[in-house]
């Protein structure tokens, strides 16, 4: 959902704008308010990592879990993909690891 879509929807639902002569909030005002309320479109890396730990514990307990982020149900495929993307890596990656031509003499 975009900010402009949200602005339009809120204007339609608000009866105050029809009664008062007040300019509608700007896009920046909406963004500031949403940031203050901690609304986000995407989950952060730490949230996916925490979710990974919680799902592992619940799976060990034999429980099925549905994930709901920011009021929307997340499909199991998306949960798996995002957890794999944000998982802790156990093997360190080095840029010049397998390239012998970059060694200095």
PyMOL commands that set and color helices and strands:
alter all, ss='L'
color gray80, all
select helices_A, chain A and resi 3-13+16-19+27-36+45-60+76-86+100-102
alter helices_A, ss='H'
color red, helices_A
select strands_A, chain A and resi 67-69+72-74
alter strands_A, ss='S'
color yellow, strands_A
deselect
rebuild
show_as cartoon
